[in-house]
Amino acid sequence: MRDHDVTALTSHELEVARRELAASLALARPDSAMRGPILAQLSAVATELDRRSGTWLSGKAVEPEAS
């Protein structure tokens, strides 16, 4: 499977992409072949958002510190 490079997108663009992908996933039929690519792109966006927010460290998700 191809990697989805979303690092060039701004935070706002990532949020818009996340919302649009979530809507597409909700509209896709359960047996649709499009669910796989949508989920892969959604995962790439979520990973990048996590990385930018500091909840991703060394390839492992970490819990944000409580303030």
N, CA, C and O atoms as CSV, one atom per row, in Angstrom:
chain,resi,resn,atom,element,x,y,z
A,1,MET,N,N,0.846,-1.176,0.000
A,1,MET,CA,C,0.000,0.000,0.000
A,1,MET,C,C,0.888,1.235,0.000
A,1,MET,O,O,1.959,1.228,0.607
A,2,ARG,N,N,0.474,2.249,-0.646
A,2,ARG,CA,C,1.203,3.492,-0.779
A,2,ARG,C,C,1.078,4.334,0.487
A,2,ARG,O,O,0.012,4.399,1.098
A,3,ASP,N,N,2.182,4.979,0.873
A,3,ASP,CA,C,2.137,5.897,2.008
A,3,ASP,C,C,1.452,7.189,1.576
A,3,ASP,O,O,1.590,7.625,0.433
A,4,HIS,N,N,0.728,7.784,2.484
A,4,HIS,CA,C,0.049,9.047,2.215
A,4,HIS,C,C,0.807,10.147,2.946
A,4,HIS,O,O,0.737,10.252,4.170
A,5,ASP,N,N,1.532,10.968,2.186
A,5,ASP,CA,C,2.321,12.035,2.782
A,5,ASP,C,C,1.441,13.273,2.939
A,5,ASP,O,O,1.089,13.925,1.956
A,6,VAL,N,N,1.099,13.581,4.158
A,6,VAL,CA,C,0.242,14.732,4.437
A,6,VAL,C,C,1.001,15.806,5.218
A,6,VAL,O,O,0.397,16.749,5.730
A,7,THR,N,N,2.321,15.663,5.308
A,7,THR,CA,C,3.115,16.585,6.120
A,7,THR,C,C,3.141,18.002,5.551
A,7,THR,O,O,3.403,18.951,6.290
A,8,ALA,N,N,2.877,18.166,4.258
A,8,ALA,CA,C,2.911,19.497,3.649
A,8,ALA,C,C,1.621,20.277,3.891
A,8,ALA,O,O,1.567,21.478,3.628
A,9,LEU,N,N,0.591,19.612,4.384
A,9,LEU,CA,C,-0.680,20.291,4.630
A,9,LEU,C,C,-0.615,21.114,5.911
A,9,LEU,O,O,0.071,20.753,6.867
A,10,THR,N,N,-1.338,22.223,5.908
A,10,THR,CA,C,-1.432,23.028,7.128
A,10,THR,C,C,-2.350,22.321,8.113
A,10,THR,O,O,-3.068,21.392,7.743
A,11,SER,N,N,-2.328,22.753,9.354
A,11,SER,CA,C,-3.210,22.154,10.364
A,11,SER,C,C,-4.673,22.307,9.970
A,11,SER,O,O,-5.471,21.389,10.157
A,12,HIS,N,N,-5.016,23.453,9.433
A,12,HIS,CA,C,-6.395,23.683,8.991
A,12,HIS,C,C,-6.759,22.730,7.856
A,12,HIS,O,O,-7.847,22.154,7.851
A,13,GLU,N,N,-5.859,22.563,6.902
A,13,GLU,CA,C,-6.109,21.641,5.794
A,13,GLU,C,C,-6.262,20.204,6.282
A,13,GLU,O,O,-7.082,19.450,5.758
A,14,LEU,N,N,-5.477,19.829,7.283
A,14,LEU,CA,C,-5.590,18.486,7.851
A,14,LEU,C,C,-6.950,18.284,8.511
A,14,LEU,O,O,-7.567,17.230,8.352
A,15,GLU,N,N,-7.415,19.274,9.240
A,15,GLU,CA,C,-8.723,19.174,9.894
A,15,GLU,C,C,-9.840,19.071,8.866
A,15,GLU,O,O,-10.773,18.285,9.034
A,16,VAL,N,N,-9.748,19.864,7.801
A,16,VAL,CA,C,-10.752,19.804,6.735
A,16,VAL,C,C,-10.724,18.427,6.083
A,16,VAL,O,O,-11.773,17.825,5.856
A,17,ALA,N,N,-9.534,17.931,5.782
A,17,ALA,CA,C,-9.394,16.607,5.170
A,17,ALA,C,C,-9.960,15.528,6.082
A,17,ALA,O,O,-10.636,14.611,5.617
A,18,ARG,N,N,-9.683,15.635,7.386
A,18,ARG,CA,C,-10.195,14.648,8.338
A,18,ARG,C,C,-11.721,14.630,8.328
A,18,ARG,O,O,-12.331,13.561,8.300
A,19,ARG,N,N,-12.335,15.803,8.351
A,19,ARG,CA,C,-13.802,15.874,8.333
A,19,ARG,C,C,-14.379,15.311,7.035
A,19,ARG,O,O,-15.367,14.577,7.058
A,20,GLU,N,N,-13.761,15.657,5.900
A,20,GLU,CA,C,-14.258,15.180,4.610
A,20,GLU,C,C,-14.092,13.667,4.474
A,20,GLU,O,O,-14.976,12.987,3.954
A,21,LEU,N,N,-12.960,13.145,4.941
A,21,LEU,CA,C,-12.742,11.703,4.882
A,21,LEU,C,C,-13.711,10.967,5.798
A,21,LEU,O,O,-14.216,9.903,5.439
A,22,ALA,N,N,-13.973,11.526,6.981
A,22,ALA,CA,C,-14.925,10.901,7.906
A,22,ALA,C,C,-16.322,10.876,7.288
A,22,ALA,O,O,-17.048,9.893,7.435
A,23,ALA,N,N,-16.697,11.944,6.602
A,23,ALA,CA,C,-17.999,11.981,5.939
A,23,ALA,C,C,-18.047,10.960,4.803
A,23,ALA,O,O,-19.054,10.274,4.629
A,24,SER,N,N,-16.980,10.860,4.041
A,24,SER,CA,C,-16.927,9.883,2.949
A,24,SER,C,C,-17.041,8.463,3.485
A,24,SER,O,O,-17.731,7.621,2.910
A,25,LEU,N,N,-16.357,8.211,4.590
A,25,LEU,CA,C,-16.408,6.885,5.198
A,25,LEU,C,C,-17.823,6.564,5.678
A,25,LEU,O,O,-18.297,5.438,5.524
A,26,ALA,N,N,-18.483,7.546,6.253
A,26,ALA,CA,C,-19.845,7.337,6.739
A,26,ALA,C,C,-20.807,7.037,5.593
A,26,ALA,O,O,-21.780,6.304,5.769
A,27,LEU,N,N,-20.535,7.601,4.427
A,27,LEU,CA,C,-21.416,7.403,3.279
A,27,LEU,C,C,-21.083,6.148,2.465
A,27,LEU,O,O,-21.906,5.677,1.680
A,28,ALA,N,N,-19.886,5.616,2.653
A,28,ALA,CA,C,-19.475,4.434,1.888
A,28,ALA,C,C,-20.223,3.199,2.390
A,28,ALA,O,O,-20.407,3.012,3.592
A,29,ARG,N,N,-20.638,2.385,1.466
A,29,ARG,CA,C,-21.313,1.137,1.842
A,29,ARG,C,C,-20.323,0.235,2.568
A,29,ARG,O,O,-19.126,0.291,2.285
A,30,PRO,N,N,-20.789,-0.591,3.493
A,30,PRO,CA,C,-19.894,-1.468,4.254
A,30,PRO,C,C,-19.028,-2.381,3.383
A,30,PRO,O,O,-17.906,-2.715,3.765
A,31,ASP,N,N,-19.535,-2.785,2.226
A,31,ASP,CA,C,-18.791,-3.685,1.351
A,31,ASP,C,C,-18.039,-2.960,0.239
A,31,ASP,O,O,-17.521,-3.598,-0.678
A,32,SER,N,N,-17.979,-1.637,0.314
A,32,SER,CA,C,-17.339,-0.835,-0.728
A,32,SER,C,C,-15.822,-0.995,-0.711
A,32,SER,O,O,-15.199,-1.012,0.350
A,33,ALA,N,N,-15.247,-1.110,-1.886
A,33,ALA,CA,C,-13.788,-1.183,-2.017
A,33,ALA,C,C,-13.133,0.149,-1.656
A,33,ALA,O,O,-11.922,0.187,-1.442
A,34,MET,N,N,-13.878,1.217,-1.584
A,34,MET,CA,C,-13.328,2.536,-1.264
A,34,MET,C,C,-13.037,2.712,0.221
A,34,MET,O,O,-12.315,3.631,0.606
A,35,ARG,N,N,-13.590,1.844,1.052
A,35,ARG,CA,C,-13.358,1.994,2.497
A,35,ARG,C,C,-11.876,1.864,2.850
A,35,ARG,O,O,-11.389,2.588,3.717
A,36,GLY,N,N,-11.157,0.961,2.198
A,36,GLY,CA,C,-9.735,0.764,2.483
A,36,GLY,C,C,-8.908,2.018,2.240
A,36,GLY,O,O,-8.189,2.457,3.137
A,37,PRO,N,N,-8.993,2.614,1.033
A,37,PRO,CA,C,-8.241,3.843,0.773
A,37,PRO,C,C,-8.658,5.011,1.672
A,37,PRO,O,O,-7.816,5.802,2.098
A,38,ILE,N,N,-9.944,5.115,1.954
A,38,ILE,CA,C,-10.411,6.188,2.844
A,38,ILE,C,C,-9.818,6.010,4.228
A,38,ILE,O,O,-9.345,6.972,4.832
A,39,LEU,N,N,-9.841,4.777,4.736
A,39,LEU,CA,C,-9.276,4.513,6.059
A,39,LEU,C,C,-7.775,4.768,6.098
A,39,LEU,O,O,-7.259,5.253,7.105
A,40,ALA,N,N,-7.068,4.447,5.018
A,40,ALA,CA,C,-5.627,4.680,4.962
A,40,ALA,C,C,-5.320,6.174,4.993
A,40,ALA,O,O,-4.412,6.611,5.699
A,41,GLN,N,N,-6.073,6.950,4.231
A,41,GLN,CA,C,-5.863,8.396,4.227
A,41,GLN,C,C,-6.252,9.008,5.563
A,41,GLN,O,O,-5.566,9.900,6.062
A,42,LEU,N,N,-7.331,8.540,6.136
A,42,LEU,CA,C,-7.771,9.031,7.437
A,42,LEU,C,C,-6.737,8.739,8.511
A,42,LEU,O,O,-6.493,9.567,9.388
A,43,SER,N,N,-6.132,7.564,8.443
A,43,SER,CA,C,-5.085,7.205,9.385
A,43,SER,C,C,-3.865,8.121,9.241
A,43,SER,O,O,-3.286,8.545,10.241
A,44,ALA,N,N,-3.479,8.422,8.008
A,44,ALA,CA,C,-2.338,9.312,7.769
A,44,ALA,C,C,-2.609,10.707,8.320
A,44,ALA,O,O,-1.731,11.320,8.928
A,45,VAL,N,N,-3.815,11.205,8.109
A,45,VAL,CA,C,-4.183,12.531,8.622
A,45,VAL,C,C,-4.184,12.522,10.149
A,45,VAL,O,O,-3.641,13.432,10.775
A,46,ALA,N,N,-4.789,11.502,10.751
A,46,ALA,CA,C,-4.846,11.417,12.214
A,46,ALA,C,C,-3.451,11.317,12.812
A,46,ALA,O,O,-3.169,11.941,13.835
A,47,THR,N,N,-2.578,10.539,12.186
A,47,THR,CA,C,-1.208,10.394,12.676
A,47,THR,C,C,-0.477,11.729,12.637
A,47,THR,O,O,0.228,12.079,13.584
A,48,GLU,N,N,-0.641,12.477,11.546
A,48,GLU,CA,C,0.026,13.773,11.432
A,48,GLU,C,C,-0.538,14.770,12.438
A,48,GLU,O,O,0.221,15.537,13.031
A,49,LEU,N,N,-1.839,14.774,12.640
A,49,LEU,CA,C,-2.430,15.659,13.647
A,49,LEU,C,C,-1.925,15.308,15.042
A,49,LEU,O,O,-1.630,16.198,15.840
A,50,ASP,N,N,-1.824,14.011,15.336
A,50,ASP,CA,C,-1.288,13.571,16.626
A,50,ASP,C,C,0.167,14.001,16.783
A,50,ASP,O,O,0.571,14.466,17.848
A,51,ARG,N,N,0.948,13.842,15.719
A,51,ARG,CA,C,2.359,14.218,15.775
A,51,ARG,C,C,2.502,15.706,16.063
A,51,ARG,O,O,3.341,16.114,16.865
A,52,ARG,N,N,1.686,16.504,15.410
A,52,ARG,CA,C,1.764,17.962,15.611
A,52,ARG,C,C,1.281,18.389,16.984
A,52,ARG,O,O,1.747,19.395,17.520
A,53,SER,N,N,0.361,17.644,17.553
A,53,SER,CA,C,-0.157,18.029,18.871
A,53,SER,C,C,0.712,17.488,20.002
A,53,SER,O,O,0.469,17.776,21.174
A,54,GLY,N,N,1.734,16.698,19.640
A,54,GLY,CA,C,2.637,16.191,20.661
A,54,GLY,C,C,2.183,14.906,21.307
A,54,GLY,O,O,2.766,14.483,22.306
A,55,THR,N,N,1.142,14.262,20.759
A,55,THR,CA,C,0.686,13.008,21.338
A,55,THR,C,C,1.278,11.809,20.609
A,55,THR,O,O,0.847,10.675,20.818
A,56,TRP,N,N,2.255,12.057,19.761
A,56,TRP,CA,C,2.927,10.986,19.018
A,56,TRP,C,C,4.415,11.138,19.267
A,56,TRP,O,O,4.986,12.187,18.967
A,57,LEU,N,N,5.046,10.124,19.803
A,57,LEU,CA,C,6.461,10.208,20.142
A,57,LEU,C,C,7.147,8.920,19.737
A,57,LEU,O,O,6.756,7.839,20.178
A,58,SER,N,N,8.156,9.027,18.910
A,58,SER,CA,C,8.942,7.865,18.469
A,58,SER,C,C,8.078,6.754,17.881
A,58,SER,O,O,8.338,5.572,18.105
A,59,GLY,N,N,7.055,7.138,17.133
A,59,GLY,CA,C,6.227,6.138,16.484
A,59,GLY,C,C,5.200,5.486,17.382
A,59,GLY,O,O,4.501,4.568,16.953
A,60,LYS,N,N,5.093,5.942,18.628
A,60,LYS,CA,C,4.117,5.368,19.545
A,60,LYS,C,C,3.235,6.486,20.090
A,60,LYS,O,O,3.717,7.562,20.446
A,61,ALA,N,N,1.954,6.214,20.147
A,61,ALA,CA,C,1.044,7.196,20.714
A,61,ALA,C,C,1.299,7.307,22.202
A,61,ALA,O,O,1.544,6.302,22.869
A,62,VAL,N,N,1.244,8.514,22.726
A,62,VAL,CA,C,1.409,8.728,24.161
A,62,VAL,C,C,0.249,9.575,24.649
A,62,VAL,O,O,-0.325,10.361,23.895
A,63,GLU,N,N,-0.082,9.409,25.895
A,63,GLU,CA,C,-1.152,10.202,26.489
A,63,GLU,C,C,-0.650,11.604,26.757
A,63,GLU,O,O,0.446,11.772,27.293
A,64,PRO,N,N,-1.430,12.627,26.394
A,64,PRO,CA,C,-1.020,13.989,26.734
A,64,PRO,C,C,-1.051,14.173,28.242
A,64,PRO,O,O,-1.886,13.593,28.936
A,65,GLU,N,N,-0.128,14.989,28.738
A,65,GLU,CA,C,-0.057,15.212,30.177
A,65,GLU,C,C,-1.265,16.021,30.635
A,65,GLU,O,O,-1.679,16.969,29.969
A,66,ALA,N,N,-1.819,15.641,31.765
A,66,ALA,CA,C,-2.935,16.390,32.344
A,66,ALA,C,C,-2.408,17.661,32.974
A,66,ALA,O,O,-1.364,17.652,33.627
A,67,SER,N,N,-3.121,18.746,32.782
A,67,SER,CA,C,-2.651,20.007,33.371
A,67,SER,C,C,-3.466,20.419,34.554
A,67,SER,O,O,-3.196,21.457,35.158
